């Protein structure tokens, strides 16, 4: 794992998103060790070619962080992770140790919201039951309506609340379920999508539910010892067919890569624990736009698998050039075929 470490200064971590969205900087990798290009995301349509297919993750972030109170008045926080299928949810609860099963929590912002804390699960998680006005909130569509009591759970390294909750959603977000945004997609605008169409660049979507584990550092010394979390994904058959027919498949973000590569291996719908690491074969994706990732993370390991050790010089160039890192930061455009550079 030491090979996937680098020094990330606090001042390089973006605390707010740039406006407009597509004004984010875009570092474009050159051929092999050739020179890089410095652009903005607004330039992306011009960097692609007719016949390329841009694929995006249309997941929507839930208002999954609930600020609540115990009946005794003490503060509590519940972070919903995913429904269990039997009416309950897995969640992270604070303060978890002092929360006995059966504890009832309520929202000051929406008195109709009630959370009952249940059993202790693995990895410090808890089972919880949610009701709004006495009606069970048992699936992601219902949980998407918890907007009065909840908020999107920004990553812990962001210390400034987003002034507009929609800024942590992509403009094409459609399918609620995630607790973190597919951050590369935050840079795209409707104007970007229109420009793709005008250049003969088609677009398609997938749905991969982004979980918190996506952003957690790997805690083992050897990547072979890492146990990958699983996430639900769904890839329309039409999307995979168009990938096979496309000149190049350009994935917006690592979550899109994971969904497409999982569909090619395991089927169109399911849960995936696919760990794309050094030596992995990429069956579908030719290029990706992605943000700059945390040191020692599975996302950085995927980038290494995609373009090799070149990522180290690209990250060094970005840090020296004042690029902004992580969820609200800038982006890079990478191609895994050194004979097919972006122009």
Residue, then its C-alpha position, 0 to 999 in steps of 0.5 A: x500500500x505504500x506504493x499508493x501513498x502521496x502527500x496531500x496538503x490540507x490546502x489542496x483539498x477543495x472545500x467548496x465546488x467551483x461555479x459554474x460546474x464545468x469551469x473545474x480544471x481538467x488535466x488530460x494525460x498525454x501519450x505514455x510519458x508525453x506532455x499533459x494538457x491543461x483544460x477545463x471540463x467545458x472543453x471535454x466535448x471538444x476533446x472527444x470524437x464522434x462515435x465516442x460514448x460517454x457513460x454516466x452514473x445517474x445515482x442520486x444522493x439521499x438526504x441520509x444524515x439525520x440530526x435527531x434527539x433522544x426522548x431525554x433531549x440528548x443529541x444523536x445522529x443517524x447516517x442511513x446506509x441502505x435498506x435491508x429489504x425487510x423494512x429496516x435500514x443499516x445505519x451508523x448511529x452516534x453516540x452508538x455505545x450509549x444507544x440501547x436497542x429500542x431507543x426512539x429518536x425524533x427530529x426537531x426539523x420534522x416532528x413526523x420523523x421517528x427512528x427506532x434504533x435496533x440491533x448491533x451489526x458488524x463493523x459498528x453498524x446498527x439496524x434502524x427502523x424509520x417512520x414518517x407520520x407513522x408510515x414506514x420508510x422502507x426503501x430509497x424512494x421513500x427515503x429521498x423524501x426525508x429532505x426536511x429532517x435529513x441532509x446529504x452526508x458530505x465527506x468528512x474532509x469537507x468542513x463547509x456546508x454546501x449552500x445549495x444541497x443540489x450542488x452535491x448532486x449531478x445534473x442528471x441524478x435520477x435514481x436515489x440510493x447513494x450516500x456519496x456522490x459520483x463526484x466526477x459527474x458533478x462537473x457536467x452541466x446540461x450545456x456539456x450534455x448538449x455539446x456532446x450531442x452536437x458533436x455526435x458523441x452519444x451518452x448512456x447511463x448506469x446506476x451504481x449505489x455509492x457507499x461510504x466505503x468507497x472513500x475509506x483508506x485501505x487499512x492493510x499493508x498489501x492490496x491482496x489482503x483488502x476485502x472490498x465492500x459490495x455495492x448494488x449496480x444496474x446496467x441497462x442492456x442497451x447501455x452495454x450494447x452501445x458500449x460494444x458498438x462505440x468507438x471508445x467508451x468514456x466513463x464519467x467517474x470510477x463508479x461508472x467504471x465499476x458498474x460497466x466492468x461488473x456488468x461485463x463479468x457478472x451480469x446486468x444487475x446485482x451486487x459487486x465487490x469487484x476490486x480493480x487493481x494492478x493487473x486487472x483487465x478492463x473489458x469495457x472502458x477505454x477512458x475515464x474522467x475522474x477526480x483526484x483521489x485520497x491516498x491509499x484508497x481503492x479508487x487510486x488503486x483503480x487509477x494505477x490499474x488503468x494507466x500504470x505508475x504514470x498517475x504519480x507524475x500526473x498527481x505531482x503535476x496537479x499538486x504543483x499546478x494548484x489543482x484542487x483535490x477530492x470530491x469538490x476538486x478538479x478532474x483528470x481525463x485518462x486513456x488506457x490505450x497509449x496509441x489513442x490519445x485525446x486531441 
